[in-house]
Amino acid sequence: MGALDGIRVLELGQMWAVPGAGMYLGDQGAEIIKVEPPWGDEDAGNPRKAV
C-alpha cells in the first residue's frame, strides 16, 4: 500500500522530466494515465533521455 493509493493522475506532459515524475507518483501507489499525441511521445527513443 502506497501513500497515493486510490489517486488517479492524468499525465499530459511531453518534456523529459515528466515521465520521471509519473513514475515516482506510480511508485507511491497512484494510477498513472499517460496521454500522448497520435504520433507518439517525441522523447521516446531519445538517447539523451536518462532511464
N, C-alpha and C positions, 0 to 999 in steps of 0.2 A: 504494500500500500504506500502510495506516494502522497506528498503534500497537495498535489493538484489532481488527485483522483476525482473524476466526475466533471472536470473542466474541459471544454472543447475550445481549441484555438484554431482560428482561420488564418493560415499563413499565405499572405499575398505578396510578400517581398521578393525582389529579384537580385539583390546585392549579395555579395559573398558572405556577409556575416549572418544573414537571415536564416539559412539552414542550420547554422550552429545554435542560434537562439531557439529554433523549433526543436532541435534535438535535445537541448537542455531541458526545455519545458516537458517534452515527452519522457525524458528520464525521470522527471519528478511526478509522472503519472498522468499528465494531460493527454488528451486525444488530439493529434495534430492533423488538420485537413489542409493539404497544400494545393493551392490553385495556381495553375500555370497557363500561359497563353497557348493557343493551339499549336504553335511551332515548338513548344517545349521550353525548358529552362535554359536561358542563354549561357549560364555558367557551367552547365553540365559538360563534363569532359575537359574543362579548362585546366591546363597544367599548373597555373599559379594558385589554384584553389587548394587550400590545405584540407587534408582529410583527417 
